Amino acid sequence: MKKESNKKTESENNESAGMMNEADCLFCSLKHVSTAYALWNEFQTNPAYQLEFVMALGELRAAELHLVSKHPDECYLVRELRLAIEQGAHAFDAFREVLMVIAEKAEIFD
């Protein structure tokens, strides 16, 4: 009879240490970009909501941090989006494009 091993897999060790795997990074960045879109949309609806604009920028930066090491192309897209809205661009389509690129990379529609 074979004894079961008490050794954890690398994935289990990473999980218990609070480390994220590649899919986690994509899902977290997707949540941050989605939140940024909602905040930015509030600002577009009412320019008096300046705090929402600043918070949207912060959410996009957080998404970049989740992507920078393993998903540099997606990180670049998020960065370009952040820079565009910092300069006042109306980025409804750009937000949707970035969200779809990350969602497809995360394979959430499969």
PyMOL commands that set and color helices and strands:
alter all, ss='L'
color gray80, all
select helices_A, chain A and resi 10-16+22-45+50-67+72-86+92-105
alter helices_A, ss='H'
color red, helices_A
deselect
rebuild
show_as cartoon
